[in-house]
Amino acid sequence: MATHQLELAGGVATVTLDRPDALNALTRDSRRELAAELRSLGKRPDVRAVVLTGAGRAFCAGQDLREEAALADVETTIIDTYIPVIEAIRELPAPVIAAINGAAAGAGLSFALACDWRVMADDAVLMMAFSNIGLVPDSGGSWLLPRIVGYERAFELAASGRRVQADEASSLGLVQQVVPRAEVVSTAQTLAASLAARPPLAVAWTKRLMREALSATLGETMRSEAAAQADAVATADHAEGVRAFVEKRAPRFEGR
């Protein structure tokens, strides 16, 4: 039985975690299938943006605690099945937008934080919930959260394991948009469509440059920018953008 659904339309791939009766809690199979799907989408030139969301009333509740084997060898489980999902999101050339339609907790929150943009339902909640069951953040949570909200806030959220409502999530910069629940997926898809209309190589290279800059020096980043700009200026999309500017019309980017 599939643990997620895929919809493709107009250059946008919508991936929906599909275990609604379990609040889209994660199993070994669901993590492996999700990582494989995201890697596959990353190889498709027709996919220019990705929306990640959940079916039913939750985005993702984290690990399915009924799957006892996952905690029996937790280090191997994380390395083999959680880390590949985070890496697939981060390494996907296309931007990834999290449509947080409901609760995002534990590793489910880490998945959302790994995305490039987050749209949140006004009645959804976020929880770095690991400490509530005597665990520590994983799936990149210890790296992602401080870079978004700063060390002190990140530590407080992780140590307390408390619920963060949408208005606070927005004020902390955890999410970029808050909308009614009924509009969260369509809002994310509209944003994804607008990104899909942009020059895909330039968007992909911008994502890569900014990701790499998080652990690079200014000098290293500027040299990476120079190399990427040399590639970008040779693309057909750059030439089309210049022509469209001169001709005072909307550009038609083709990813070349």
N, C-alpha and C positions, 0 to 999 in steps of 0.2 A: 504493500500500500504506500503510495507516494506521501511524503511528509511535507512537501511544499508544492505550490502550483506556479506555473510560469505563463505570463501573458506578454505578447509582443505586439506593439502598435506604434507606428511612426517613429521608429528609432529608439523607443523606450521599452525596456524590459521591466515588468513588474513581477517580483518574486514574493510570493505570499507563503509564510510559514503556515502549515495547515494541520495543526493538531489542536483545534479549538477546545475540545473537551478537556485537554490537559493544559490550557492556557498557553499552548505552543511551547511547552517545556521541551527541553532538548534531550534527545537520546543519541546514542552512538550513531545509529543509522541516519538520523535527521541531520546531524552535523556533517557526516561524510557526504551525504547527498547535497547539502547546501554548498559545501566547499567545492564539490565537483561542478555544480551548476554555475557558480560564480566564475570559476576558472574557464569553463566553456564559454560563458558570455564574454569574457575578456578577450577571446580569440575571434569574435565575430565583428567584422567591420560595420555591419548594419546596426549594431547596438551602440548607441551614442550616449545613453544615460540609463541608470538602473534605479528602480524604486524597491526598497525592502520593507515589507510590512507583515502583519499577522492577521490570520483569520479570527473572526469572533471578537471577543471583548478584551483580548490581550495582544500586545506586541510579542513578547516572549518572556516567560517566567523563569528563565535560566534552566539549570540542570533539572531533569526529571528525577526527583529523589526516590522514586519507586524503582529506578534502575540501579540496583545495589552494586552490580559489577563495576559501574563507572567509578565508584568511590573506593573499591577494593584495591585498585592500582591507579590512584588518581593522577600521579605524575605522568604516567604513560598515556592515560586518557586525555589529559590536557595537551600534551605535546603532539599526540597523534590525531586528535579530532577537534580540539578547540582552536589551537593556534592556526591550523590551515584555513579556518573560516576567516579569522581576522586578517591573515596575510592575503587571502583572496580579495577581501574588500579593499584593503589598502593598495594592492597591486593592480587592481582592475584599472585599465586605462580610462574608461568612462567614469564620470562622477557617479557616486552612489548616494541616494537620498533615503534616509530612514523616515518612513511614515509611521509614527508612533501612535497607533490607534488605541492603545490601552496600556496596561502595566508593562514596564520594561524593568526587569529585576535581575540582579546577579550578572551572569554572563550575557543575558539578554540585553542588559544596559550596555555592557562592553561592546556588543555587536553594533548597537546604535551609535555609540561614541566613535567607533571606528569609521563610520560613514562620513561623507564630506559635508553633509547638510542634514538637519533634522527638523521635521515638521511634527508637531505634537498636538494631539487632541486635547481640548480644554478640560476634559475630565480624566485624562490619563495621569499616571503617577510613575516616577522613576525611583528606583531603590538600588543602591549599592549594598545588597542585602546579605553579603557573605558573613559578616560578623554576627548576624542574628542566629546563625547555626554553627558558630564557633569556627568559621573559616576565614581565609584571607582573600582579597581580590585576585582574580585570575583573568585569563583571556585578554590581557593587556590593560585591565582596569587601572592598575597602579601607575601605568605610563600615560594612558589617555586622559584620565580625569584631572590630574594636576596641571596638565598642559592646557586644559580648557578653562578651569576655574581657579588655578593657583593651588599651592601646596596646602595652605591652612584650611581652605574650604573643602578641598578634596579629602584631607584627612578626617575632618569632622563628618563628612557624608559617609565615608567608608567605615569609620569606627562606630558611628551611631547606627548605621543601617536604616536610617529613618526614611520616611516617604517624602518625596519632593513633588509638590503639586505643580501644575503647569505654569502658573504665574511666577513662582520662584524659579523654576527651571529656565524660564525666559530671562528673568533678571540676572541670573548667574551666567547666562551665555551657554547653557547646556543645550538649548534648542534655539533655532533662529525664527521659527514661526509657531504660533498657537492658533488653532482654528477649531470650530465645532467638530465633534467626532465624525459626523456624517460627511464632512468635507476634507478629512485629513488625507485620504488616499488621492482624491481628485486634485487637491492642492499640490501634493507632491508630484503627481503625474504632469500637471501643468508646468511646474517648475522644471521637471525633467525634460519636457518637450521644448521649453525655451533653451535649455542647455544643449539639447540635441540639434538645435538649429544653428548653434555656434560652430566655428571651425574645429572639427574633432581632434585633429592633431595638436593644435594649439592648446585646446582644453586639456588633453591628456598630458602634454608636456608641462603645462602649468601645474597640474596636480602633482606630477612627479617632482618638479623643482621645489614646490612648497613642502611636500612630504620630506624630501631629503634635507631641506634647510633646517628642519627641526633638530637635526643632530649634526649639522655642519657649521663651519665658521663662515663669517661674512665673505672672506676671500674665496673660500671654496665655492660658496653659493654663486658669487658673481662670475666665476669662471664657468660654472655649470650653465648659468644663464647665457653667457656668451656663446657657448657651444650649441645650446638649444636654439638660440636666435639665428645662428648660421644655418641650422637645418630648417627653421621656420621660414626664413626669408626666401628659401628655394622652393617652397611649396606652391602648388597651383592655387591653394586657398588664399595665400598672401596676395598673389597677383589678382585674384578675383576680388578680394577685399579692397585693393587699391582702385581697380576699375569701377567697382560699385560706388566708392567714395567720390571719384571724379565725375561719374555719370549721375550722381545723386539718386541712387536706387538701392533697394535692399540687396545685400549680397546673397549668392547661392553657393554655399560651401559644400564640397563633395568629399572632403577627407583625403585630398591628394596634395 
